[in-house]
Amino acid sequence: MTQKLATAQAATGAGTPVGPKLHKEYGVAQVEITGVATVNIEGRVDGAAPWVVITTLTSSDAVSVALMTQIRSNVTSFTSGVVNAWLED
């Protein structure tokens, strides 16, 4: 199942967390960066736990990620363009 982590985001900031729907160890995060930005894919094992960086992307790419209870995208640096991000679990 594919879930959106960011839709045409044009500023720094974290997206809304999603919870993977399938019970697998790994999924795929895909990020599209149309300009210049840095995007962290972050996760945590519990709603009270701190966010940890799973991977960092500075260009459009798809990467394998460990699936955690909650996952979000976080644009930590933004200069231009937009950011779209998806999680396939």
N, C-alpha and C positions, 0 to 999 in steps of 0.2 A: 504494500500500500504506500502511495506517495503522499507526503504531507508538505505543505509550504512552510518554510522557515522565514522567508523574507519576500516581499513583493514590491518591486520598484522602489527600494529604499534608497534615499538620496541624502543621508545624513548619518552621523555616528549614532550608535545605540544598539541595544539588544532587542531581538525579536521576541515574540511570544513563545514560550516553551511548548513543545509538543511531547507526547508520550508515545513511544513506538507501540504499534498495535499487535505486532507478531512477536512471538517469544523466540527470538534468534539472538545469537551473540554479536553478529555484525550486520551492518547495513551500508548503504551508500549515500554520501552527502554530495550533492552537486551544487556548485556555485557559479553564477554568471556575473561577471564584473565588466560593465561596458566602458568604464573609464579607469580611474585610479582609486583603489580602495584596498583595505586590509580587512579580512573577515575571519573571525575565529568561529569554529564550530565547538560549542561548549556543552558539557553535560554534568549531571549530578545524579547520585544514587537515591536521593531523598529530597523532598521539598524543603527541608531544613538544612541540608548540606550546602557547602559553598560550591559555586560553579568552578569547574576545571576546564582548561583548554584541551580539547581532543586533537585538533589540528588547526593550522593557520594557512589561509590562502590569500595570495596577492594577484591572482589571475584566474580566469575561468577554468574550472577543473572539476573532476569527480574523484572522490577518494573513499576508501573503505574506512568505516568508523565503528568503534565499539558502541553498541547500543546500551544506553543507560536509561534510568527511569524517566528523566526529562532531558531533552536536547533542544538547543536553540542556536541561532546564528547571532553573532555580535559584531557589528561593523565598528572596528576600533580606530580606524583612520579612513578619512574620506576626503577626496579632492574633487572628483568629477564623475559623471555618469550615474548609473544606478546599479543596485545589487539585487539579484534574485537568488533565492536558495531553496533547495528541496531536500527532503530526507526520504529515501526509499528503504523501508524496513521489510 
